[in-house]
Amino acid sequence: MPNFPTTLTEWLALLETRHAEIVINMGLARVRQVKENLGLYFTCPVITVAGTNGKGSTCAMLESILLQAGYRVGLYIKPHFLDFNERARICGEMAPDPALVASFEAVEAMRGGIDLTYFEFTTLAIMHLLASAKLDVVILEVGLGGRLDAVNVIDPNVAIVTSVDIDHIDYLGDSREKIGFEKAGIFRKGVAAICSDPVPPLSLVKHAETIGADLWLLGRDFNYSGDKQQWNYGGRTQRRNALAYPSLRGANQLLNAAAALAALEVLHLRLPVSAQEVRSGLVMVDLPGRFQVLPGRPTVILDVAHNPHAAATLAQNLDNMGFYPNTYAVFGAMHDKDIGGVITALKDCIHHWCITDLPLPRGASTIELRKKLLEVGVKPGEKPDAEFTIENFPSPAHAFANAVSRANENDRIVVFGSLRTVAGVMEVRKSTHH
């Protein structure tokens, strides 16, 4: 047997160098073959969750409710902020290094001469880990699209598509109809296919009907209603009343919660969950970097919003927070994103832009970000007390330190634009709070 790496860090470094040499070959034949070689299958119910935005929140709510109900829950969620282990959770805890290393070794031993990308390899390894962990239920978050995502080699018991919007144009197409078709690729004949997008693309509905999936549409098969104190869910056969609002903040969270409850309604015979368990699960749910408001002053908000749809939701959430004299943005983005669209959605909420370079080939430079800000009408004044300011920084940590030094305690700082921007700030806070 060749010398495999012995630590998780070494494994990830090896996969990254290998990945750089692989031409991404769309299609699932290679992943499916390695899955067969591994004998990888689940004996418990599997829920797969796809969507442009909201899939992480939906997964986190499902996990939290099912843990409250006493089930052994496995979760594969992406991406990670600080540790790769965040991607694999067993019974609410991050998978330990030795368990991940063992699954990496299993995939390596069974892939034969088959080339796998970093994402395909790690997805197979984490699914292998979850399949061997004696779980009651497994939740798998789909990465890009759905149809060609490595997770889609597993046949789910319930498939959820949260929202369909424009993102990853190079891979998925440039319209909601094309992207909707890709996401509908996770649906299966005779299996519940839940869509919580209020205006689902026709392509998604048609695909579900063509293959004979059991399509659940928001407003037709399930719905929610609420006032300031509490909310209600209504499905095909189940009602849940007087529910607590999810602890995840933000305007779209009831759409995500309703999708989670529809999935639990589908699985109610195999995984019964009481009203109290639903309430506790929603109150306890926690997901970093999704409109995460940190304790202390000035108020700091972390949000991985990186497409116009998510940025519009972030803007709505910022508006709902009430009055702040000044809002500072720590903003870094990938240059293949619709940066103009993201800024346009948020420019009326922000006074001071601290823009940052990101340490990645895909990162947009501060020169590029400044140009986009000016293009969409963010004009910095001449004086420091001018209405708008734009300043450039070499890293999220530098941009954040500057915002903190300038903000008063009644101001707020919002960190967004990309996972790497948020992770850069999380890292600083982690090192200063230890």
C-alpha positions as CSV (number, residue, x, y, z in Angstrom):
1,M,0.0,0.0,0.0
2,P,1.4,3.4,-0.9
3,N,2.2,5.9,1.9
4,F,-1.0,7.8,2.7
5,P,-0.9,11.0,4.6
6,T,-1.4,10.4,8.4
7,T,-3.1,13.7,9.4
8,L,-6.2,15.5,8.2
9,T,-4.1,18.6,7.3
10,E,-1.8,16.5,5.1
11,W,-4.7,14.8,3.4
12,L,-6.4,18.1,2.5
13,A,-3.1,19.5,1.2
14,L,-2.6,16.4,-1.0
15,L,-6.2,16.7,-2.4
16,E,-5.7,20.4,-3.2
17,T,-2.6,19.7,-5.2
18,R,-4.3,16.8,-7.0
19,H,-7.4,18.8,-7.6
20,A,-5.3,21.5,-9.4
21,E,-4.2,18.8,-12.0
22,I,-7.7,17.4,-12.7
23,V,-9.8,18.8,-15.5
24,I,-13.3,19.0,-14.0
25,N,-15.3,16.5,-16.0
26,M,-19.0,17.1,-15.4
27,G,-21.0,14.0,-14.7
28,L,-21.4,11.6,-11.9
29,A,-20.1,8.3,-13.4
30,R,-16.8,8.5,-11.6
31,V,-18.3,9.3,-8.2
32,R,-20.9,6.6,-8.7
33,Q,-18.2,4.1,-9.5
34,V,-16.2,4.9,-6.3
35,K,-19.5,4.8,-4.3
36,E,-20.1,1.3,-5.6
37,N,-16.5,0.2,-4.9
38,L,-16.9,1.5,-1.3
39,G,-20.3,-0.3,-0.8
40,L,-21.6,3.1,0.3
41,Y,-25.3,3.2,1.2
42,F,-27.5,4.4,4.0
43,T,-29.8,2.2,6.1
44,C,-31.6,5.3,7.7
45,P,-33.7,8.0,6.1
46,V,-31.7,10.6,4.1
47,I,-32.8,14.2,3.4
48,T,-31.0,16.1,0.7
49,V,-31.2,19.9,0.6
50,A,-30.3,22.1,-2.4
51,G,-31.0,25.7,-3.2
52,T,-29.3,29.0,-4.1
53,N,-29.8,30.5,-0.6
54,G,-31.3,29.0,2.6
55,K,-30.0,25.5,2.3
56,G,-27.6,25.8,5.3
57,S,-30.3,27.2,7.5
58,T,-32.8,24.5,6.5
59,C,-30.2,21.8,7.3
60,A,-29.4,23.4,10.6
61,M,-33.1,23.6,11.6
62,L,-33.7,19.9,10.7
63,E,-30.6,18.9,12.6
64,S,-31.6,20.9,15.7
65,I,-35.2,19.6,15.8
66,L,-34.2,16.0,15.3
67,L,-31.5,16.2,18.0
68,Q,-34.1,17.7,20.4
69,A,-36.3,14.6,19.5
70,G,-33.4,12.4,20.7
71,Y,-32.4,11.0,17.3
72,R,-28.8,10.3,16.2
73,V,-28.3,12.8,13.4
74,G,-25.6,13.0,10.8
75,L,-25.1,16.3,8.9
76,Y,-22.9,17.1,5.9
77,I,-22.9,20.9,5.5
78,K,-20.7,23.3,3.5
79,P,-18.5,25.2,3.4
80,H,-16.4,25.5,6.5
81,F,-15.1,28.7,8.1
82,L,-12.2,27.7,10.3
83,D,-11.9,23.9,10.4
84,F,-12.7,21.3,7.7
85,N,-14.3,19.2,10.4
86,E,-17.3,21.7,10.5
87,R,-18.5,20.0,7.3
88,A,-19.2,16.6,9.1
89,R,-21.4,16.6,12.2
90,I,-22.4,13.5,14.1
91,C,-25.0,14.0,16.9
92,G,-24.4,17.8,16.9
93,E,-20.6,17.5,17.2
94,M,-17.9,18.0,14.6
95,A,-16.3,14.8,13.4
96,P,-12.9,14.2,14.9
97,D,-9.7,14.1,12.8
98,P,-9.1,10.3,13.1
99,A,-12.6,9.4,11.9
100,L,-12.2,11.7,8.8
101,V,-8.7,10.3,8.1
102,A,-10.0,6.8,8.2
103,S,-12.7,7.7,5.7
104,F,-10.2,9.5,3.4
105,E,-8.1,6.3,3.5
106,A,-11.2,4.2,2.6
107,V,-12.0,6.4,-0.4
108,E,-8.3,6.4,-1.6
109,A,-8.1,2.6,-1.3
110,M,-11.3,2.1,-3.4
111,R,-11.0,4.8,-6.1
112,G,-8.7,2.6,-8.2
113,G,-7.3,4.8,-11.0
114,I,-10.4,7.1,-10.9
115,D,-9.6,10.8,-10.7
116,L,-11.8,12.7,-8.2
117,T,-11.9,16.4,-7.6
118,Y,-11.3,17.7,-4.0
119,F,-15.0,18.2,-3.6
120,E,-15.9,14.8,-4.9
121,F,-13.3,13.0,-2.8
122,T,-14.2,14.8,0.4
123,T,-18.0,14.4,-0.2
124,L,-17.5,10.6,-0.6
125,A,-15.3,10.5,2.5
126,I,-17.9,12.3,4.6
127,M,-20.8,10.2,3.3
128,H,-18.7,7.1,4.1
129,L,-18.2,8.4,7.6
130,L,-21.9,9.1,8.1
131,A,-23.0,5.8,6.6
132,S,-20.8,3.9,9.1
133,A,-21.9,5.9,12.2
134,K,-25.1,4.0,13.1
135,L,-27.4,7.1,12.7
136,D,-31.2,7.5,12.7
137,V,-31.2,10.1,10.0
138,V,-28.7,11.8,7.7
139,I,-29.0,15.3,6.2
140,L,-26.9,16.1,3.1
141,E,-26.4,19.6,1.8
142,V,-25.9,19.7,-1.9
143,G,-23.2,22.0,-3.2
144,L,-23.5,23.5,-6.7
145,G,-26.7,23.0,-8.5
146,G,-27.9,19.5,-7.8
147,R,-28.1,17.3,-10.9
148,L,-24.3,16.9,-11.2
149,D,-23.4,17.4,-7.5
150,A,-21.5,14.5,-5.9
151,V,-24.2,14.2,-3.2
152,N,-26.7,13.2,-5.9
153,V,-25.3,9.7,-6.2
154,I,-27.4,9.0,-3.1
155,D,-31.1,8.4,-3.5
156,P,-32.8,10.5,-0.7
157,N,-36.1,9.8,1.1
158,V,-36.9,13.5,0.9
159,A,-35.4,16.1,-1.4
160,I,-35.7,19.8,-0.6
161,V,-35.0,22.8,-2.9
162,T,-35.1,26.0,-0.8
163,S,-34.7,28.9,-3.3
164,V,-33.7,29.3,-6.9
165,D,-31.7,32.4,-7.9
166,I,-28.9,33.4,-10.2
167,D,-25.5,32.3,-9.0
168,H,-22.6,30.1,-10.4
169,I,-23.6,31.2,-13.9
170,D,-20.6,29.4,-15.5
171,Y,-21.8,26.0,-14.3
172,L,-25.5,26.3,-13.9
173,G,-26.7,28.7,-16.6
174,D,-27.8,32.3,-16.6
175,S,-31.5,32.1,-15.9
176,R,-33.8,30.8,-13.0
177,E,-35.3,28.3,-15.5
178,K,-31.9,26.7,-16.3
179,I,-30.8,26.8,-12.6
180,G,-34.2,25.4,-11.5
181,F,-33.7,22.4,-13.8
182,E,-30.2,21.7,-12.3
183,K,-31.6,21.9,-8.7
184,A,-34.5,19.7,-9.6
185,G,-32.0,17.0,-10.5
186,I,-32.0,15.8,-6.8
187,F,-35.7,14.8,-7.1
188,R,-36.6,11.1,-7.5
189,K,-39.6,9.2,-8.8
190,G,-42.2,8.6,-6.1
191,V,-40.2,10.5,-3.5
192,A,-41.3,13.7,-1.8
193,A,-39.8,16.7,-3.5
194,I,-40.3,19.9,-1.4
195,C,-39.8,23.4,-2.9
196,S,-40.0,26.4,-0.6
197,D,-39.3,29.0,-3.2
198,P,-42.5,31.1,-3.4
199,V,-42.2,31.4,-7.2
200,P,-40.7,28.1,-8.3
201,P,-39.3,28.0,-11.8
202,L,-41.5,26.2,-14.3
203,S,-38.6,23.9,-15.2
204,L,-38.4,22.6,-11.7
205,V,-42.1,21.9,-11.5
206,K,-42.1,20.3,-15.0
207,H,-39.1,18.1,-14.2
208,A,-40.7,16.8,-10.9
209,E,-44.0,16.0,-12.8
210,T,-42.1,14.3,-15.7
211,I,-40.2,11.9,-13.5
212,G,-43.2,11.3,-11.2
213,A,-41.8,12.9,-8.0
214,D,-44.2,13.7,-5.2
215,L,-44.0,17.5,-5.5
216,W,-44.7,19.6,-2.4
217,L,-45.1,23.3,-3.3
218,L,-45.2,26.2,-0.9
219,G,-48.7,27.7,-0.9
220,R,-50.3,24.5,-2.4
221,D,-49.1,21.6,-0.2
222,F,-47.7,23.4,2.8
223,N,-47.7,26.9,4.1
224,Y,-47.0,29.1,7.1
225,S,-48.6,32.1,8.8
226,G,-47.5,34.2,11.8
227,D,-47.7,37.3,13.9
228,K,-45.0,39.1,16.0
229,Q,-45.1,36.5,18.7
230,Q,-45.4,33.1,17.0
231,W,-46.1,31.3,13.8
232,N,-48.0,28.3,12.5
233,Y,-47.2,25.6,9.9
234,G,-49.9,23.8,7.8
235,G,-49.1,20.8,5.6
236,R,-51.1,18.1,3.8
237,T,-52.0,16.2,7.0
238,Q,-50.3,18.0,9.8
239,R,-50.7,21.4,11.5
240,R,-48.3,22.8,14.0
241,N,-49.5,25.9,15.9
242,A,-48.0,28.4,18.3
243,L,-44.4,27.7,17.2
244,A,-41.4,29.8,18.4
245,Y,-39.5,31.8,15.8
246,P,-36.2,30.2,14.8
247,S,-33.2,31.7,16.6
248,L,-31.7,32.2,13.2
249,R,-32.6,35.8,12.4
250,G,-33.8,37.2,9.1
251,A,-36.7,37.6,6.8
252,N,-36.5,34.3,4.9
253,Q,-36.2,32.0,7.9
254,L,-39.9,31.0,8.0
255,L,-39.6,29.8,4.4
256,N,-36.7,27.6,5.5
257,A,-38.4,26.4,8.7
258,A,-41.6,25.5,6.7
259,A,-39.5,23.4,4.3
260,A,-37.9,21.6,7.3
261,L,-41.3,20.9,8.8
262,A,-42.7,19.6,5.5
263,A,-39.8,17.2,5.4
264,L,-40.6,16.0,8.9
265,E,-44.2,15.6,8.0
266,V,-43.2,13.3,5.1
267,L,-41.0,11.3,7.5
268,H,-43.4,11.4,10.5
269,L,-43.9,7.6,10.6
270,R,-40.2,6.8,10.7
271,L,-39.1,9.8,12.7
272,P,-42.0,11.1,14.9
273,V,-41.3,14.5,16.4
274,S,-43.5,16.2,19.0
275,A,-44.6,19.9,19.0
276,Q,-42.3,20.6,22.0
277,E,-39.3,19.1,20.2
278,V,-40.1,21.3,17.1
279,R,-40.3,24.4,19.4
280,S,-37.1,23.7,21.2
281,G,-35.2,22.8,18.0
282,L,-36.1,26.1,16.4
283,V,-35.1,28.1,19.5
284,M,-31.8,26.2,19.8
285,V,-30.7,26.3,16.2
286,D,-27.4,27.9,15.5
287,L,-25.6,28.5,12.2
288,P,-22.5,30.7,12.0
289,G,-22.2,33.4,9.3
290,R,-25.9,33.6,8.4
291,F,-27.0,37.0,9.7
292,Q,-25.1,36.2,12.9
293,V,-25.3,39.2,15.3
294,L,-22.3,39.0,17.7
295,P,-22.7,40.1,21.3
296,G,-21.2,43.4,22.4
297,R,-20.9,46.9,21.0
298,P,-20.6,48.2,18.3
299,T,-23.0,45.7,16.9
300,V,-21.2,43.3,14.5
301,I,-23.1,41.3,11.9
302,L,-21.5,38.4,10.0
303,D,-23.3,37.3,6.8
304,V,-22.0,35.2,3.9
305,A,-24.3,37.0,1.4
306,H,-22.4,36.8,-1.9
307,N,-25.2,37.0,-4.6
308,P,-27.8,39.7,-5.2
309,H,-30.7,37.5,-3.8
310,A,-28.9,37.0,-0.5
311,A,-27.7,40.6,-0.4
312,A,-31.3,41.8,-0.8
313,T,-32.3,39.6,2.2
314,L,-29.4,41.0,4.2
315,A,-30.5,44.6,3.3
316,Q,-34.0,43.8,4.5
317,N,-32.7,42.3,7.7
318,L,-30.4,45.4,8.3
319,D,-33.4,47.7,7.8
320,N,-35.4,45.7,10.4
321,M,-32.8,46.2,13.0
322,G,-33.7,49.9,13.6
323,F,-31.6,53.0,13.6
324,Y,-27.8,53.1,13.7
325,P,-25.9,56.4,13.2
326,N,-23.3,54.8,11.0
327,T,-23.0,51.4,9.3
328,Y,-19.5,50.2,8.3
329,A,-19.1,47.4,5.7
330,V,-16.2,45.0,5.7
331,F,-16.6,43.8,2.1
332,G,-14.5,41.4,0.0
333,A,-15.8,39.3,-2.9
334,M,-14.9,36.8,-5.6
335,H,-14.6,38.4,-9.0
336,D,-16.8,35.8,-10.7
337,K,-19.8,37.0,-8.6
338,D,-22.3,39.7,-9.6
339,I,-20.5,42.3,-7.4
340,G,-22.5,45.2,-8.8
341,G,-25.7,43.4,-7.9
342,V,-24.6,42.8,-4.4
343,I,-23.5,46.4,-3.8
344,T,-26.7,47.8,-5.4
345,A,-28.8,45.8,-2.9
346,L,-26.9,47.1,0.1
347,K,-25.7,50.6,-0.8
348,D,-28.5,52.5,0.9
349,C,-27.7,50.7,4.2
350,I,-24.0,51.5,4.3
351,H,-22.1,54.7,5.1
352,H,-18.5,53.5,5.2
353,W,-17.0,50.8,3.0
354,C,-13.8,49.0,4.2
355,I,-13.0,47.0,1.1
356,T,-10.5,44.1,1.2
357,D,-8.4,42.0,-1.0
358,L,-8.9,38.2,-0.5
359,P,-5.9,35.8,-0.5
360,L,-7.2,33.7,-3.4
361,P,-6.8,33.7,-7.2
362,R,-10.7,34.1,-7.5
363,G,-10.7,37.1,-5.1
364,A,-11.7,40.4,-6.6
365,S,-9.0,43.1,-6.0
366,T,-9.8,46.3,-4.0
367,I,-9.3,48.2,-7.3
368,E,-12.1,46.1,-8.9
369,L,-14.4,46.6,-5.8
370,R,-13.8,50.4,-5.7
371,K,-14.6,50.6,-9.5
372,K,-17.9,48.7,-8.9
373,L,-18.8,50.9,-6.0
374,L,-18.3,54.1,-8.0
375,E,-20.2,52.5,-11.0
376,V,-23.3,51.9,-8.9
377,G,-23.3,55.3,-7.4
378,V,-21.4,55.1,-4.1
379,K,-19.5,58.4,-4.3
380,P,-17.0,59.0,-1.4
381,G,-16.9,62.6,-0.2
382,E,-13.7,64.7,0.1
383,K,-13.7,65.1,3.9
384,P,-13.4,62.3,6.5
385,D,-16.9,63.3,7.9
386,A,-18.3,63.0,4.4
387,E,-21.4,60.9,3.9
388,F,-19.7,58.0,2.2
389,T,-16.1,56.8,2.6
390,I,-14.3,53.9,0.7
391,E,-11.0,52.6,2.1
392,N,-8.8,49.8,0.8
393,F,-7.2,47.1,3.0
394,P,-5.0,44.1,2.2
395,S,-7.0,41.6,4.3
396,P,-10.4,41.2,6.1
397,A,-8.5,41.4,9.4
398,H,-7.1,44.8,8.5
399,A,-10.5,46.1,7.2
400,F,-12.2,44.9,10.3
401,A,-9.7,46.5,12.7
402,N,-10.1,49.8,10.8
403,A,-13.9,49.6,11.1
404,V,-13.7,48.8,14.8
405,S,-11.3,51.7,15.4
406,R,-13.7,54.2,13.7
407,A,-17.1,52.9,14.9
408,N,-18.8,54.4,17.9
409,E,-20.6,52.0,20.3
410,N,-24.0,52.9,18.8
411,D,-22.8,52.1,15.2
412,R,-22.7,48.7,13.5
413,I,-20.3,46.8,11.4
414,V,-21.5,44.3,8.8
415,V,-19.1,41.8,7.3
416,F,-20.2,40.2,4.0
417,G,-19.5,39.5,0.4
418,S,-17.9,36.1,0.7
419,L,-17.2,33.2,3.0
420,R,-13.5,34.1,3.1
421,T,-14.3,37.7,4.2
422,V,-16.4,36.4,7.1
423,A,-13.9,33.6,8.0
424,G,-11.1,36.2,8.0
425,V,-13.0,38.2,10.7
426,M,-14.0,35.1,12.6
427,E,-10.3,34.1,12.8
428,V,-9.3,37.5,14.3
429,R,-12.1,37.3,16.9
430,K,-11.2,33.7,17.8
431,S,-7.6,34.7,18.4
432,T,-8.5,37.8,20.5
433,H,-11.1,36.0,22.6
434,H,-8.9,33.1,23.7
